[in-house]
Amino acid sequence: MNNKAHSFHIPVMGIGFTIDSPLKVAQYGIDSVISLVDDMLIEKLRKMYSETLELPYQEITNKVDDFRAKRITSYLNLINEVVDQKIEAVKQAALDTGESFKAYLDMLPSNAHLREEFKKLTEKGEGLSELKSWLNQHLVKGSIDVNIMTKVDKDNYNKDEKLPVAYNDAHAALRGFANSNLNGSVVLSAGMNPRLYAYMSEFDDFYPTSEGTFKKRIILKVSDYRSALIQGKFLAKKGLWVSEYRIESGLNCGGHAFATDGYLLGPVLAEFKEKREELRASIEEVLNKELEAQNRAISKGPLQIKITAQGGVGTHEEHELLLDAYQLDSVGWGSPFLLVPEATTVDEKTLEKLASAQEKDLYLSDISPLGVPFNNLKENTKDLERDALIDKGRPGSSCPKKYVALNKEFKETGVCTASREYQHFKIKALDTQNLSKEAYQLELNKITEKSCTCVGLGTSALLKYNLDTKKEGEGVSICPGPNMAYYSKVMSLKTMVDHIYGRDNVISRTDRPNMFIKELYIYIDYLKNKLETAKVEMTKKEQKYLATFAENLKSGITYYNKFFLELKHNFEDSKNEIFNMLSKGELLLNNLQLEIANVEVKN
């Protein structure tokens, strides 16, 4: 489980941006994550790669029974097969002193012992079989992992007949992964779906062997300890073990932003560090009881868990701090990799927009049809498409893919809140409300600002590979985190990896705040906006929520003041600025607390 080449991983980004990342980076030992939202995109890429690599291909049309799961299985099998060929080529190159083996070694962390070990072996004149055995043991491929947003689990229909729950989108995606020949992990994100979790227990690959190994592993993306404990125990009661808890900053991340109640990343990581063994042991106890009841194998030794984190990390110093201070197993680097064509799939025009993006161009929006705050890039081409339709008096998307057609307000089969159909119904209802001009416009904007992200987040891959976009159109949605503002050029994979490991520096700006400070101020802005919205007609419940939120942020500041004070040999050049920003943040929160306490509350 700890046989990893790197101390970082590339998280899932959007729908299409990491759709084929394992084919680009796994041969260097780098882990990455594929989104399983869009089986139409997946099928198009499988066809493209089959033709390019001269592999057999038979189309899986939507007339085939269980087509969604079968498309996903076939694509993941293709990815796995090609990555295995690539890693074997790297091992062969080691015997021939080829470039791909040199590239593998050059990517490794500076403290990796592999280079010296290999040098000693060759100097000793070890035989071919010994060298091959050593390479098989030590040259590992990056993990090919998949992501399922648990709540994106739309019911599906055959004409007017509702299909069984197993054919729901997330269920079918899970089945597609479970039936593949991957030995990887499924990253479950966006909250708890008890029905989906129960369905996982139907697949033997998720259960441990007596040796404590797994064919398929479960990673939970969480933002706090309580969520990890609740979900971990829930899964354990089904006989399922969470191998990794992937902690993500609530707001200082790309994509959908699931704000905590003011719990900042540092204190959250500290709690995981302190209670790591308690978490592991308490969940394992529940698991083993269930495995015994199911008459399944129980691991002879203690099962292991990994604790990893992601969201806003941007320098080697921050990377090392997270690993050392919180004893993390890996750190996720997301948004900067959008500028690395050797790792992610982004079309040229979007690459240019990302490279030139400043803080003012990156904002937390309400464009997502899921109703969750969404990190967005101003004037992305999908939003421009949406605005053009509004100007024509025809707001809303034609909704060609319907992956987030989850709203059942008007139709039992569900519609997407970004669709023309839904917005037509909502505007019609709005017209009957006899609102003032200003109030009407405000409500209208709330309806029409939703953007067709389930298409837009995948289109970039189609444009990059010159594939047909007739169904989707050419509009691209992109969801970088706030950290993107500090990266301003397209980079090679080697350059980016060297930046992570401190062998290079790709940030030319000198005003980038520490990742913890950046997150704190994003949360303060979020609280300000929540307060302004709630002021109109504040309830006691809202007031209590905002007061608790502010108090949690203040507790976070107290934690950071102590943390940085006790920190030796790190951030010496920036500590004064960090303490100044913490003091300023505390003053801002004091003022906000006064405002919250003094707002007139409606019963």
SEPAKOL-218790 format. One record per residue (C-alpha): residue in three letters; y, x, z. Coordinates in steps of 0.2 Angstrom, whole numbers, plus 5000, padded with zeros to 4 digits. Layout:
<kolpas>
KOLPA,ALA,Y,X,Z;
...
</kolpas>
This chain:
<kolpas>
KOLPA,MET,5000,5000,5000;
KOLPA,ASN,5012,5015,5003;
KOLPA,ASN,5006,5024,4988;
KOLPA,LYS,5024,5022,4980;
KOLPA,ALA,5033,5035,4969;
KOLPA,HIS,5050,5029,4973;
KOLPA,SER,5061,5023,4987;
KOLPA,PHE,5070,5010,4977;
KOLPA,HIS,5065,4995,4967;
KOLPA,ILE,5073,4984,4953;
KOLPA,PRO,5074,4966,4959;
KOLPA,VAL,5073,4951,4947;
KOLPA,MET,5090,4948,4938;
KOLPA,GLY,5094,4932,4929;
KOLPA,ILE,5080,4925,4918;
KOLPA,GLY,5080,4937,4904;
KOLPA,PHE,5088,4953,4911;
KOLPA,THR,5072,4960,4918;
KOLPA,ILE,5060,4950,4908;
KOLPA,ASP,5052,4966,4901;
KOLPA,SER,5058,4979,4913;
KOLPA,PRO,5040,4985,4918;
KOLPA,LEU,5037,4990,4900;
KOLPA,LYS,5053,5001,4901;
KOLPA,VAL,5051,5008,4919;
KOLPA,ALA,5033,5006,4926;
KOLPA,GLN,5027,5022,4918;
KOLPA,TYR,5039,5032,4929;
KOLPA,GLY,5032,5024,4945;
KOLPA,ILE,5047,5012,4946;
KOLPA,ASP,5044,4994,4953;
KOLPA,SER,5052,4979,4944;
KOLPA,VAL,5052,4960,4944;
KOLPA,ILE,5049,4948,4930;
KOLPA,SER,5057,4930,4931;
KOLPA,LEU,5044,4916,4927;
KOLPA,VAL,5057,4902,4924;
KOLPA,ASP,5057,4902,4905;
KOLPA,ASP,5040,4901,4897;
KOLPA,MET,5048,4898,4880;
KOLPA,LEU,5057,4915,4881;
KOLPA,ILE,5041,4923,4888;
KOLPA,GLU,5031,4916,4873;
KOLPA,LYS,5044,4923,4860;
KOLPA,LEU,5044,4940,4868;
KOLPA,ARG,5025,4940,4868;
KOLPA,LYS,5025,4937,4850;
KOLPA,MET,5038,4950,4847;
KOLPA,TYR,5028,4963,4857;
KOLPA,SER,5012,4959,4849;
KOLPA,GLU,5019,4961,4832;
KOLPA,THR,5028,4977,4836;
KOLPA,LEU,5013,4985,4845;
KOLPA,GLU,5000,4978,4833;
KOLPA,LEU,4991,4968,4846;
KOLPA,PRO,4982,4952,4842;
KOLPA,TYR,4993,4936,4845;
KOLPA,GLN,4989,4918,4844;
KOLPA,GLU,5003,4906,4848;
KOLPA,ILE,5002,4895,4863;
KOLPA,THR,5011,4879,4858;
KOLPA,ASN,5017,4865,4869;
KOLPA,LYS,5003,4855,4862;
KOLPA,VAL,4990,4866,4871;
KOLPA,ASP,4984,4859,4888;
KOLPA,ASP,4993,4869,4903;
KOLPA,PHE,5003,4879,4890;
KOLPA,ARG,5016,4885,4903;
KOLPA,ALA,5003,4893,4914;
KOLPA,LYS,4994,4900,4899;
KOLPA,ARG,5009,4908,4891;
KOLPA,ILE,5013,4916,4907;
KOLPA,THR,4996,4923,4910;
KOLPA,SER,4995,4930,4892;
KOLPA,TYR,5012,4938,4893;
KOLPA,LEU,5008,4946,4910;
KOLPA,ASN,4991,4953,4903;
KOLPA,LEU,5000,4960,4888;
KOLPA,ILE,5013,4969,4899;
KOLPA,ASN,4999,4975,4911;
KOLPA,GLU,4989,4982,4896;
KOLPA,VAL,5003,4991,4888;
KOLPA,VAL,5009,4998,4905;
KOLPA,ASP,4992,5005,4908;
KOLPA,GLN,4992,5013,4891;
KOLPA,LYS,5009,5021,4895;
KOLPA,ILE,5004,5028,4912;
KOLPA,GLU,4988,5035,4904;
KOLPA,ALA,4999,5044,4891;
KOLPA,VAL,5009,5051,4905;
KOLPA,LYS,4993,5058,4913;
KOLPA,GLN,4987,5065,4897;
KOLPA,ALA,5005,5073,4894;
KOLPA,ALA,5002,5082,4911;
KOLPA,LEU,4987,5091,4904;
KOLPA,ASP,4997,5095,4888;
KOLPA,THR,5013,5099,4897;
KOLPA,GLY,5021,5084,4887;
KOLPA,GLU,5039,5077,4889;
KOLPA,SER,5033,5060,4897;
KOLPA,PHE,5025,5069,4911;
KOLPA,LYS,5041,5080,4914;
KOLPA,ALA,5051,5064,4913;
KOLPA,TYR,5040,5056,4927;
KOLPA,LEU,5043,5071,4938;
KOLPA,ASP,5061,5072,4935;
KOLPA,MET,5064,5054,4940;
KOLPA,LEU,5055,5057,4957;
KOLPA,PRO,5065,5058,4973;
KOLPA,SER,5071,5076,4977;
KOLPA,ASN,5060,5077,4992;
KOLPA,ALA,5044,5072,4983;
KOLPA,HIS,5030,5085,4984;
KOLPA,LEU,5022,5080,4968;
KOLPA,ARG,5030,5094,4958;
KOLPA,GLU,5025,5108,4969;
KOLPA,GLU,5008,5101,4971;
KOLPA,PHE,5005,5100,4953;
KOLPA,LYS,5012,5118,4950;
KOLPA,LYS,5000,5125,4963;
KOLPA,LEU,4986,5116,4955;
KOLPA,THR,4989,5123,4938;
KOLPA,GLU,4993,5141,4945;
KOLPA,LYS,4976,5140,4954;
KOLPA,GLY,4968,5137,4937;
KOLPA,GLU,4960,5121,4942;
KOLPA,GLY,4947,5113,4930;
KOLPA,LEU,4951,5098,4919;
KOLPA,SER,4941,5086,4929;
KOLPA,GLU,4950,5091,4945;
KOLPA,LEU,4967,5090,4937;
KOLPA,LYS,4962,5072,4930;
KOLPA,SER,4956,5067,4947;
KOLPA,TRP,4972,5073,4955;
KOLPA,LEU,4983,5064,4942;
KOLPA,ASN,4973,5048,4944;
KOLPA,GLN,4976,5049,4963;
KOLPA,HIS,4994,5054,4963;
KOLPA,LEU,5003,5047,4947;
KOLPA,VAL,5005,5029,4951;
KOLPA,LYS,5013,5016,4939;
KOLPA,GLY,5027,5005,4946;
KOLPA,SER,5022,4988,4952;
KOLPA,ILE,5023,4974,4940;
KOLPA,ASP,5029,4960,4951;
KOLPA,VAL,5035,4942,4946;
KOLPA,ASN,5048,4930,4954;
KOLPA,ILE,5046,4911,4957;
KOLPA,MET,5061,4901,4963;
KOLPA,THR,5051,4890,4974;
KOLPA,LYS,5063,4875,4972;
KOLPA,VAL,5064,4876,4953;
KOLPA,ASP,5048,4865,4953;
KOLPA,LYS,5052,4851,4941;
KOLPA,ASP,5039,4837,4938;
KOLPA,ASN,5032,4836,4921;
KOLPA,TYR,5027,4822,4909;
KOLPA,ASN,5015,4819,4895;
KOLPA,LYS,5026,4806,4886;
KOLPA,ASP,5029,4793,4900;
KOLPA,GLU,5014,4798,4911;
KOLPA,LYS,5019,4809,4925;
KOLPA,LEU,5007,4824,4926;
KOLPA,PRO,4998,4830,4943;
KOLPA,VAL,5009,4841,4954;
KOLPA,ALA,4999,4856,4948;
KOLPA,TYR,5008,4855,4932;
KOLPA,ASN,5025,4856,4940;
KOLPA,ASP,5035,4871,4934;
KOLPA,ALA,5034,4882,4949;
KOLPA,HIS,5015,4877,4952;
KOLPA,ALA,5011,4881,4934;
KOLPA,ALA,5021,4898,4935;
KOLPA,LEU,5011,4903,4950;
KOLPA,ARG,4994,4898,4942;
KOLPA,GLY,5000,4909,4927;
KOLPA,PHE,5002,4924,4938;
KOLPA,ALA,4986,4920,4948;
KOLPA,ASN,4976,4919,4933;
KOLPA,SER,4983,4936,4925;
KOLPA,ASN,4974,4952,4928;
KOLPA,LEU,4989,4960,4936;
KOLPA,ASN,4987,4968,4953;
KOLPA,GLY,5005,4964,4958;
KOLPA,SER,5016,4953,4969;
KOLPA,VAL,5024,4936,4968;
KOLPA,VAL,5042,4936,4975;
KOLPA,LEU,5045,4919,4982;
KOLPA,SER,5064,4915,4983;
KOLPA,ALA,5077,4901,4986;
KOLPA,GLY,5069,4894,5001;
KOLPA,MET,5053,4886,5007;
KOLPA,ASN,5042,4874,4996;
KOLPA,PRO,5027,4868,5007;
KOLPA,ARG,5018,4860,4993;
KOLPA,LEU,5019,4876,4983;
KOLPA,TYR,5014,4887,4997;
KOLPA,ALA,4999,4875,5000;
KOLPA,TYR,4994,4877,4982;
KOLPA,MET,4994,4896,4983;
KOLPA,SER,4979,4895,4995;
KOLPA,GLU,4968,4889,4981;
KOLPA,PHE,4968,4906,4973;
KOLPA,ASP,4956,4919,4980;
KOLPA,ASP,4967,4934,4974;
KOLPA,PHE,4979,4931,4988;
KOLPA,TYR,4967,4933,5002;
KOLPA,PRO,4963,4950,5010;
KOLPA,THR,4947,4960,5008;
KOLPA,SER,4939,4967,5024;
KOLPA,GLU,4947,4983,5019;
KOLPA,GLY,4964,4975,5021;
KOLPA,THR,4968,4976,5002;
KOLPA,PHE,4974,4962,4990;
KOLPA,LYS,4973,4959,4972;
KOLPA,LYS,4989,4948,4972;
KOLPA,ARG,5002,4950,4986;
KOLPA,ILE,5016,4939,4992;
KOLPA,ILE,5034,4945,4995;
KOLPA,LEU,5046,4933,5003;
KOLPA,LYS,5064,4935,5000;
KOLPA,VAL,5073,4930,5016;
KOLPA,SER,5091,4932,5023;
KOLPA,ASP,5087,4932,5042;
KOLPA,TYR,5072,4935,5054;
KOLPA,ARG,5070,4917,5059;
KOLPA,SER,5066,4912,5041;
KOLPA,ALA,5054,4926,5039;
KOLPA,LEU,5045,4921,5055;
KOLPA,ILE,5044,4903,5051;
KOLPA,GLN,5038,4905,5033;
KOLPA,GLY,5026,4919,5037;
KOLPA,LYS,5018,4908,5050;
KOLPA,PHE,5017,4893,5038;
KOLPA,LEU,5008,4904,5025;
KOLPA,ALA,4997,4912,5038;
KOLPA,LYS,4991,4894,5043;
KOLPA,LYS,4985,4893,5025;
KOLPA,GLY,4976,4910,5026;
KOLPA,LEU,4990,4919,5017;
KOLPA,TRP,4998,4935,5021;
KOLPA,VAL,5015,4940,5017;
KOLPA,SER,5014,4959,5012;
KOLPA,GLU,5033,4961,5011;
KOLPA,TYR,5049,4953,5018;
KOLPA,ARG,5063,4957,5006;
KOLPA,ILE,5079,4954,5015;
KOLPA,GLU,5094,4951,5004;
KOLPA,SER,5113,4950,5008;
KOLPA,GLY,5118,4932,5009;
KOLPA,LEU,5133,4935,4998;
KOLPA,ASN,5134,4953,4992;
KOLPA,CYS,5121,4951,4979;
KOLPA,GLY,5119,4945,4961;
KOLPA,GLY,5113,4928,4955;
KOLPA,HIS,5112,4913,4967;
KOLPA,ALA,5120,4917,4984;
KOLPA,PHE,5112,4909,4999;
KOLPA,ALA,5125,4911,5013;
KOLPA,THR,5119,4914,5030;
KOLPA,ASP,5128,4906,5045;
KOLPA,GLY,5139,4922,5046;
KOLPA,TYR,5124,4934,5049;
KOLPA,LEU,5129,4950,5041;
KOLPA,LEU,5116,4962,5034;
KOLPA,GLY,5117,4976,5046;
KOLPA,PRO,5113,4966,5062;
KOLPA,VAL,5099,4956,5052;
KOLPA,LEU,5091,4973,5047;
KOLPA,ALA,5092,4979,5065;
KOLPA,GLU,5083,4963,5071;
KOLPA,PHE,5069,4966,5059;
KOLPA,LYS,5068,4984,5064;
KOLPA,GLU,5067,4980,5083;
KOLPA,LYS,5054,4965,5080;
KOLPA,ARG,5044,4972,5066;
KOLPA,GLU,5028,4975,5075;
KOLPA,GLU,5030,4958,5084;
KOLPA,LEU,5033,4949,5068;
KOLPA,ARG,5017,4958,5060;
KOLPA,ALA,5006,4955,5075;
KOLPA,SER,5011,4937,5079;
KOLPA,ILE,5008,4932,5061;
KOLPA,GLU,4992,4941,5059;
KOLPA,GLU,4985,4932,5075;
KOLPA,VAL,4988,4916,5066;
KOLPA,LEU,4981,4922,5050;
KOLPA,ASN,4965,4928,5057;
KOLPA,LYS,4961,4912,5066;
KOLPA,GLU,4963,4903,5049;
KOLPA,LEU,4953,4916,5039;
KOLPA,GLU,4939,4914,5052;
KOLPA,ALA,4940,4895,5051;
KOLPA,GLN,4938,4896,5032;
KOLPA,ASN,4924,4909,5034;
KOLPA,ARG,4933,4922,5024;
KOLPA,ALA,4934,4941,5026;
KOLPA,ILE,4945,4947,5040;
KOLPA,SER,4953,4965,5038;
KOLPA,LYS,4944,4978,5049;
KOLPA,GLY,4961,4986,5053;
KOLPA,PRO,4978,4979,5056;
KOLPA,LEU,4986,4972,5040;
KOLPA,GLN,5002,4980,5035;
KOLPA,ILE,5019,4973,5031;
KOLPA,LYS,5034,4981,5022;
KOLPA,ILE,5052,4978,5026;
KOLPA,THR,5064,4980,5011;
KOLPA,ALA,5082,4976,5008;
KOLPA,GLN,5094,4973,4994;
KOLPA,GLY,5112,4967,4990;
KOLPA,GLY,5127,4978,4987;
KOLPA,VAL,5120,4996,4990;
KOLPA,GLY,5129,5008,4978;
KOLPA,THR,5129,5026,4984;
KOLPA,HIS,5115,5039,4989;
KOLPA,GLU,5123,5039,5006;
KOLPA,GLU,5121,5021,5008;
KOLPA,HIS,5103,5021,5001;
KOLPA,GLU,5098,5035,5013;
KOLPA,LEU,5106,5026,5028;
KOLPA,LEU,5096,5010,5025;
KOLPA,LEU,5080,5019,5024;
KOLPA,ASP,5083,5030,5039;
KOLPA,ALA,5093,5019,5051;
KOLPA,TYR,5082,5003,5048;
KOLPA,GLN,5066,5012,5043;
KOLPA,LEU,5065,5002,5027;
KOLPA,ASP,5051,5004,5014;
KOLPA,SER,5062,5002,4999;
KOLPA,VAL,5079,4998,4994;
KOLPA,GLY,5083,4986,4980;
KOLPA,TRP,5096,4992,4967;
KOLPA,GLY,5101,4977,4955;
KOLPA,SER,5117,4975,4947;
KOLPA,PRO,5120,4993,4942;
KOLPA,PHE,5104,4993,4932;
KOLPA,LEU,5112,4980,4920;
KOLPA,LEU,5121,4994,4913;
KOLPA,VAL,5105,5004,4910;
KOLPA,PRO,5097,4998,4893;
KOLPA,GLU,5082,5009,4896;
KOLPA,ALA,5078,4998,4911;
KOLPA,THR,5085,4980,4908;
KOLPA,THR,5088,4969,4893;
KOLPA,VAL,5107,4965,4890;
KOLPA,ASP,5115,4962,4873;
KOLPA,GLU,5129,4974,4867;
KOLPA,LYS,5143,4962,4869;
KOLPA,THR,5138,4957,4887;
KOLPA,LEU,5136,4976,4891;
KOLPA,GLU,5154,4979,4886;
KOLPA,LYS,5160,4965,4897;
KOLPA,LEU,5150,4971,4912;
KOLPA,ALA,5156,4989,4910;
KOLPA,SER,5174,4984,4910;
KOLPA,ALA,5173,4971,4924;
KOLPA,GLN,5184,4973,4939;
KOLPA,GLU,5184,4964,4955;
KOLPA,LYS,5195,4950,4948;
KOLPA,ASP,5182,4947,4935;
KOLPA,LEU,5168,4944,4947;
KOLPA,TYR,5168,4929,4958;
KOLPA,LEU,5157,4916,4968;
KOLPA,SER,5157,4901,4957;
KOLPA,ASP,5150,4883,4958;
KOLPA,ILE,5143,4883,4940;
KOLPA,SER,5125,4883,4945;
KOLPA,PRO,5116,4866,4942;
KOLPA,LEU,5106,4870,4958;
KOLPA,GLY,5121,4867,4968;
KOLPA,VAL,5121,4884,4976;
KOLPA,PRO,5135,4896,4975;
KOLPA,PHE,5132,4908,4960;
KOLPA,ASN,5140,4925,4957;
KOLPA,ASN,5148,4924,4940;
KOLPA,LEU,5157,4935,4927;
KOLPA,LYS,5173,4927,4921;
KOLPA,GLU,5174,4922,4902;
KOLPA,ASN,5155,4924,4899;
KOLPA,THR,5151,4916,4883;
KOLPA,LYS,5141,4902,4890;
KOLPA,ASP,5155,4896,4901;
KOLPA,LEU,5167,4898,4885;
KOLPA,GLU,5155,4887,4876;
KOLPA,ARG,5155,4874,4890;
KOLPA,ASP,5174,4874,4890;
KOLPA,ALA,5175,4871,4872;
KOLPA,LEU,5164,4856,4874;
KOLPA,ILE,5176,4849,4888;
KOLPA,ASP,5191,4852,4876;
KOLPA,LYS,5182,4842,4863;
KOLPA,GLY,5179,4827,4875;
KOLPA,ARG,5160,4830,4875;
KOLPA,PRO,5157,4839,4892;
KOLPA,GLY,5139,4844,4896;
KOLPA,SER,5125,4854,4888;
KOLPA,SER,5112,4846,4876;
KOLPA,CYS,5100,4853,4889;
KOLPA,PRO,5087,4861,4877;
KOLPA,LYS,5075,4868,4890;
KOLPA,LYS,5077,4856,4906;
KOLPA,TYR,5070,4869,4918;
KOLPA,VAL,5083,4863,4931;
KOLPA,ALA,5082,4844,4927;
KOLPA,LEU,5079,4841,4945;
KOLPA,ASN,5092,4827,4949;
KOLPA,LYS,5085,4810,4950;
KOLPA,GLU,5101,4800,4953;
KOLPA,PHE,5100,4791,4936;
KOLPA,LYS,5083,4794,4930;
KOLPA,GLU,5066,4796,4939;
KOLPA,THR,5061,4810,4927;
KOLPA,GLY,5076,4820,4932;
KOLPA,VAL,5091,4827,4923;
KOLPA,CYS,5101,4843,4925;
KOLPA,THR,5118,4841,4932;
KOLPA,ALA,5125,4853,4918;
KOLPA,SER,5118,4841,4905;
KOLPA,ARG,5129,4829,4894;
KOLPA,GLU,5118,4815,4899;
KOLPA,TYR,5121,4817,4918;
KOLPA,GLN,5140,4821,4916;
KOLPA,HIS,5142,4805,4905;
KOLPA,PHE,5135,4795,4919;
KOLPA,LYS,5145,4803,4933;
KOLPA,ILE,5161,4802,4923;
KOLPA,LYS,5158,4784,4919;
KOLPA,ALA,5156,4781,4938;
KOLPA,LEU,5171,4791,4942;
KOLPA,ASP,5182,4780,4930;
KOLPA,THR,5178,4765,4941;
KOLPA,GLN,5185,4773,4957;
KOLPA,ASN,5204,4770,4955;
KOLPA,LEU,5208,4788,4961;
KOLPA,SER,5225,4796,4959;
KOLPA,LYS,5228,4807,4945;
KOLPA,GLU,5226,4823,4955;
KOLPA,ALA,5210,4817,4965;
KOLPA,TYR,5202,4811,4948;
KOLPA,GLN,5205,4828,4940;
KOLPA,LEU,5198,4837,4955;
KOLPA,GLU,5182,4826,4955;
KOLPA,LEU,5181,4828,4936;
KOLPA,ASN,5181,4847,4937;
KOLPA,LYS,5167,4847,4950;
KOLPA,ILE,5157,4837,4937;
KOLPA,THR,5161,4847,4922;
KOLPA,GLU,5161,4865,4929;
KOLPA,LYS,5142,4866,4929;
KOLPA,SER,5135,4878,4916;
KOLPA,CYS,5118,4878,4907;
KOLPA,THR,5112,4893,4916;
KOLPA,CYS,5093,4891,4913;
KOLPA,VAL,5097,4894,4895;
KOLPA,GLY,5112,4906,4897;
KOLPA,LEU,5103,4918,4908;
KOLPA,GLY,5089,4921,4895;
KOLPA,THR,5099,4921,4879;
KOLPA,SER,5104,4939,4881;
KOLPA,ALA,5086,4945,4878;
KOLPA,LEU,5085,4935,4862;
KOLPA,LEU,5101,4942,4856;
KOLPA,LYS,5096,4960,4861;
KOLPA,TYR,5080,4959,4850;
KOLPA,ASN,5087,4949,4836;
KOLPA,LEU,5076,4934,4839;
KOLPA,ASP,5080,4916,4834;
KOLPA,THR,5093,4907,4845;
KOLPA,LYS,5094,4891,4835;
KOLPA,LYS,5087,4880,4850;
KOLPA,GLU,5097,4890,4863;
KOLPA,GLY,5114,4894,4855;
KOLPA,GLU,5122,4911,4858;
KOLPA,GLY,5131,4909,4874;
KOLPA,VAL,5126,4921,4888;
KOLPA,SER,5127,4918,4907;
KOLPA,ILE,5127,4934,4917;
KOLPA,CYS,5127,4935,4936;
KOLPA,PRO,5131,4952,4943;
KOLPA,GLY,5135,4955,4961;
KOLPA,PRO,5152,4961,4967;
KOLPA,ASN,5146,4979,4967;
KOLPA,MET,5147,4979,4948;
KOLPA,ALA,5166,4981,4949;
KOLPA,TYR,5163,5000,4953;
KOLPA,TYR,5152,5004,4938;
KOLPA,SER,5161,5007,4922;
KOLPA,LYS,5149,5014,4909;
KOLPA,VAL,5133,5012,4901;
KOLPA,MET,5120,5024,4908;
KOLPA,SER,5103,5032,4905;
KOLPA,LEU,5089,5028,4916;
KOLPA,LYS,5088,5046,4922;
KOLPA,THR,5107,5046,4926;
KOLPA,MET,5105,5030,4936;
KOLPA,VAL,5090,5037,4946;
KOLPA,ASP,5099,5053,4949;
KOLPA,HIS,5114,5043,4956;
KOLPA,ILE,5102,5034,4968;
KOLPA,TYR,5094,5051,4974;
KOLPA,GLY,5111,5060,4976;
KOLPA,ARG,5109,5072,4961;
KOLPA,ASP,5123,5064,4951;
KOLPA,ASN,5137,5052,4954;
KOLPA,VAL,5142,5038,4942;
KOLPA,ILE,5156,5030,4952;
KOLPA,SER,5172,5037,4947;
KOLPA,ARG,5183,5026,4958;
KOLPA,THR,5187,5032,4975;
KOLPA,ASP,5192,5015,4982;
KOLPA,ARG,5174,5007,4983;
KOLPA,PRO,5172,5000,5001;
KOLPA,ASN,5156,5004,5011;
KOLPA,MET,5143,4990,5007;
KOLPA,PHE,5143,4983,5025;
KOLPA,ILE,5162,4982,5024;
KOLPA,LYS,5162,4974,5007;
KOLPA,GLU,5150,4961,5013;
KOLPA,LEU,5160,4957,5029;
KOLPA,TYR,5176,4953,5018;
KOLPA,ILE,5166,4943,5006;
KOLPA,TYR,5160,4932,5021;
KOLPA,ILE,5178,4931,5028;
KOLPA,ASP,5184,4925,5011;
KOLPA,TYR,5170,4912,5010;
KOLPA,LEU,5174,4906,5027;
KOLPA,LYS,5193,4904,5022;
KOLPA,ASN,5188,4894,5007;
KOLPA,LYS,5176,4883,5017;
KOLPA,LEU,5190,4880,5030;
KOLPA,GLU,5202,4875,5016;
KOLPA,THR,5190,4862,5009;
KOLPA,ALA,5185,4855,5026;
KOLPA,LYS,5203,4853,5032;
KOLPA,VAL,5206,4838,5021;
KOLPA,GLU,5195,4828,5032;
KOLPA,MET,5186,4839,5045;
KOLPA,THR,5172,4831,5055;
KOLPA,LYS,5166,4838,5072;
KOLPA,LYS,5150,4844,5064;
KOLPA,GLU,5160,4854,5051;
KOLPA,GLN,5171,4861,5064;
KOLPA,LYS,5156,4867,5075;
KOLPA,TYR,5148,4875,5059;
KOLPA,LEU,5164,4885,5055;
KOLPA,ALA,5167,4890,5073;
KOLPA,THR,5149,4897,5074;
KOLPA,PHE,5151,4905,5057;
KOLPA,ALA,5166,4914,5063;
KOLPA,GLU,5158,4919,5080;
KOLPA,ASN,5143,4926,5071;
KOLPA,LEU,5155,4937,5060;
KOLPA,LYS,5164,4943,5075;
KOLPA,SER,5147,4948,5083;
KOLPA,GLY,5143,4957,5067;
KOLPA,ILE,5160,4967,5068;
KOLPA,THR,5155,4972,5086;
KOLPA,TYR,5138,4978,5080;
KOLPA,TYR,5146,4989,5066;
KOLPA,ASN,5159,4996,5078;
KOLPA,LYS,5145,5003,5089;
KOLPA,PHE,5133,5007,5075;
KOLPA,PHE,5146,5018,5066;
KOLPA,LEU,5152,5026,5082;
KOLPA,GLU,5134,5032,5086;
KOLPA,LEU,5130,5037,5068;
KOLPA,LYS,5130,5056,5067;
KOLPA,HIS,5132,5066,5051;
KOLPA,ASN,5134,5051,5040;
KOLPA,PHE,5150,5043,5032;
KOLPA,GLU,5161,5057,5041;
KOLPA,ASP,5174,5056,5026;
KOLPA,SER,5175,5037,5027;
KOLPA,LYS,5173,5032,5045;
KOLPA,ASN,5192,5030,5049;
KOLPA,GLU,5193,5018,5034;
KOLPA,ILE,5178,5009,5040;
KOLPA,PHE,5185,5007,5058;
KOLPA,ASN,5202,5002,5051;
KOLPA,MET,5194,4988,5040;
KOLPA,LEU,5183,4982,5055;
KOLPA,SER,5199,4980,5065;
KOLPA,LYS,5208,4971,5051;
KOLPA,GLY,5193,4960,5049;
KOLPA,GLU,5193,4955,5067;
KOLPA,LEU,5212,4951,5067;
KOLPA,LEU,5208,4939,5052;
KOLPA,LEU,5194,4931,5061;
KOLPA,ASN,5205,4928,5076;
KOLPA,ASN,5217,4919,5066;
KOLPA,LEU,5204,4909,5057;
KOLPA,GLN,5196,4904,5074;
KOLPA,LEU,5213,4898,5079;
KOLPA,GLU,5215,4888,5063;
KOLPA,ILE,5197,4880,5065;
KOLPA,ALA,5201,4875,5083;
KOLPA,ASN,5217,4867,5079;
KOLPA,VAL,5212,4857,5064;
KOLPA,GLU,5213,4838,5067;
KOLPA,VAL,5196,4832,5068;
KOLPA,LYS,5190,4815,5061;
KOLPA,ASN,5176,4806,5071;
</kolpas>
